[in-house]
Amino acid sequence: MRNVYCLLILCLWLVAMQPPGTLPLEIGAPLPKADVVLQDFSGKEITLNKARLSNGLLVMFSGNACPYIERNQARTQEICKYALSNNIGVVLVNSNTAGTDEKSMLAAMKTYAAGQQFNWYYVADKKTELADAFEANHMPECYLFNQQAKLVYKGAIDDNPGNAEAVRMRHLSNAINDMLAGKAVRVNSTQALGCNIKRF
């Protein structure tokens, strides 16, 4: 019994010693870094709170280039358009910005966004501040928040990020539909696979 008690104390101490923002973002958690000012590819400054629409917010970690981003381009466009059409704000986040000066980074993001015909925000995540707060590690990786800015889904767009033709379950689309119907999201967490978000 004493060993169990000591182990419990040790676990509580380890949790207490974690720096703020390093604990996993769990379902039901509030929108992190909601009022941090972010630079959109257009040059406009926004916050996640300002990007949120009446039915919630979709935050997706993405980037300009990597094999998984390329394989998910059409799916990214489709789900972002679907979210916006249902009054869910959309913010794509580029966290792989280290080692690039701000002007060149935003120019590259603008070129990419124009080529992909982005109709939503695409922001630079300086020093991986958002990626760290969200505990995001891959691109693409998605986080869906409801009207109250509470997390209802996190993970992949679907069950086959590497091959669009082999998709059987559209996780993010299903989560959006459940949320809009006022239901609990049936599958609220999935494994995101993709290119790694680099920390420097």
C-alpha positions in Angstrom: 0.0 0.0 0.0 2.8 2.3 0.9 4.4 1.7 -2.6 1.2 2.6 -4.3 0.9 5.8 -2.3 4.5 6.8 -3.1 3.9 6.1 -6.8 0.8 8.3 -6.8 2.8 11.1 -5.1 5.5 10.8 -7.7 3.0 10.9 -10.6 1.4 14.0 -9.2 4.7 15.7 -8.7 5.7 14.9 -12.3 2.5 16.3 -13.6 3.0 19.5 -11.5 6.5 19.9 -12.8 5.4 19.9 -16.5 5.7 23.4 -18.1 2.4 25.0 -19.0 1.0 23.9 -22.4 2.9 20.6 -22.5 0.1 18.3 -21.4 -1.9 16.6 -24.2 -4.9 18.6 -25.6 -7.8 16.4 -24.6 -11.3 16.3 -25.9 -13.3 19.0 -24.2 -10.3 21.2 -23.8 -10.7 25.0 -24.6 -9.2 26.5 -27.7 -5.5 27.1 -26.9 -3.7 30.4 -27.7 -7.1 31.8 -28.8 -6.0 35.4 -28.7 -2.4 35.2 -29.9 -1.9 37.4 -32.9 -1.0 35.4 -36.0 0.2 36.5 -39.4 -1.9 35.3 -42.4 -0.3 34.8 -45.8 -2.3 37.9 -47.0 -0.4 40.0 -44.5 -3.5 40.4 -42.3 -3.2 39.8 -38.6 -5.8 37.5 -37.0 -6.4 35.4 -33.9 -8.0 32.0 -33.6 -10.9 33.6 -31.7 -11.6 36.1 -34.6 -11.4 33.3 -37.1 -14.0 31.2 -35.3 -17.5 31.3 -36.9 -20.9 30.7 -35.4 -20.6 26.9 -35.5 -17.0 26.6 -34.4 -13.4 26.4 -35.8 -11.3 23.9 -37.7 -7.5 24.3 -37.1 -5.3 22.2 -39.4 -1.5 22.0 -39.2 -0.2 22.0 -42.7 2.6 23.4 -44.9 3.8 24.3 -48.3 5.4 21.1 -49.2 5.9 17.5 -48.2 4.6 14.2 -49.7 1.7 13.9 -47.3 0.6 17.5 -47.9 0.7 16.8 -51.6 -1.4 13.7 -51.3 -3.9 15.5 -49.1 -4.3 18.7 -51.2 -7.6 17.8 -52.7 -8.9 16.5 -49.4 -7.8 19.6 -47.6 -9.6 21.8 -50.0 -12.7 19.7 -49.9 -13.0 19.6 -46.1 -12.1 23.3 -45.6 -14.8 24.3 -48.1 -17.3 22.0 -46.3 -16.4 23.5 -42.9 -16.8 27.1 -44.2 -20.1 26.3 -45.9 -21.4 25.2 -42.5 -20.2 28.4 -40.7 -17.1 26.7 -39.2 -14.1 29.0 -39.4 -10.9 27.5 -40.9 -7.3 28.2 -40.1 -4.4 26.3 -41.6 -1.2 26.6 -39.6 2.3 26.4 -41.1 4.6 25.5 -38.2 7.7 24.6 -40.3 8.9 28.2 -40.4 12.2 28.0 -38.5 15.3 29.2 -40.3 13.4 31.3 -42.8 13.1 35.1 -42.6 9.6 36.3 -42.2 9.3 38.1 -45.6 10.5 35.0 -47.6 8.3 32.7 -45.5 5.1 34.7 -46.1 5.9 35.1 -49.8 6.3 31.3 -50.1 3.0 30.8 -48.2 1.2 33.3 -50.4 2.4 31.6 -53.6 1.3 28.2 -52.3 -2.1 29.5 -51.0 -2.8 31.2 -54.4 -1.9 28.0 -56.2 -4.3 26.0 -54.0 -7.0 28.7 -54.2 -7.2 29.0 -50.4 -10.3 30.8 -49.3 -9.4 30.6 -45.7 -6.7 31.7 -43.3 -3.2 30.2 -43.6 -1.0 31.5 -40.8 2.7 31.3 -39.8 3.4 29.6 -36.5 6.6 31.3 -35.3 8.7 29.2 -33.0 6.0 26.4 -33.2 4.0 28.2 -30.5 0.7 26.8 -31.7 2.0 23.4 -32.5 3.4 23.2 -29.0 0.1 24.3 -27.4 -1.9 21.9 -29.5 0.6 19.1 -29.1 0.6 18.8 -32.9 3.4 16.7 -34.4 2.3 16.0 -38.0 1.0 17.6 -41.2 -1.9 17.4 -41.8 -3.2 17.2 -38.3 -6.7 18.5 -37.5 -8.5 20.0 -34.4 -12.2 20.7 -34.5 -13.8 23.0 -31.9 -17.5 23.6 -31.3 -19.6 26.7 -30.8 -18.2 27.0 -27.2 -14.6 26.7 -28.5 -14.2 23.2 -26.9 -12.3 20.5 -28.7 -14.6 17.8 -30.1 -12.2 16.0 -32.5 -8.5 15.7 -33.1 -6.5 13.6 -35.6 -6.5 12.8 -39.2 -8.7 13.9 -42.1 -9.5 10.3 -42.8 -8.2 6.8 -42.3 -5.7 6.7 -45.2 -3.6 9.9 -45.4 -1.2 8.3 -47.8 -3.8 7.1 -50.4 -7.0 8.9 -51.2 -8.3 6.0 -53.2 -8.2 3.7 -50.3 -10.1 5.9 -47.8 -12.9 4.0 -46.0 -13.7 6.4 -43.1 -13.8 10.2 -43.4 -13.1 11.0 -39.7 -13.1 14.8 -39.9 -16.2 15.0 -42.1 -18.1 12.6 -39.8 -17.0 14.7 -36.8 -18.3 17.9 -38.4 -21.6 16.2 -39.2 -22.0 14.9 -35.6 -21.1 18.3 -34.2 -23.6 20.1 -36.4 -26.3 17.6 -35.5 -25.7 18.4 -31.8 -24.5 14.8 -31.2 -21.4 13.7 -29.4 -18.7 12.9 -32.0 -18.6 9.1 -32.3 -14.9 8.9 -33.2 -13.3 11.9 -31.5 -9.7 11.0 -31.7 -7.6 9.3 -34.4 -3.9 8.9 -35.2 -2.6 11.6 -37.4 0.1 10.4 -39.9 2.1 12.7 -42.1 5.3 14.8 -42.3 6.8 15.8 -39.0 6.5 19.3 -37.6 10.1 20.3 -36.9 11.2 21.8 -33.6 14.4 23.7 -33.6 
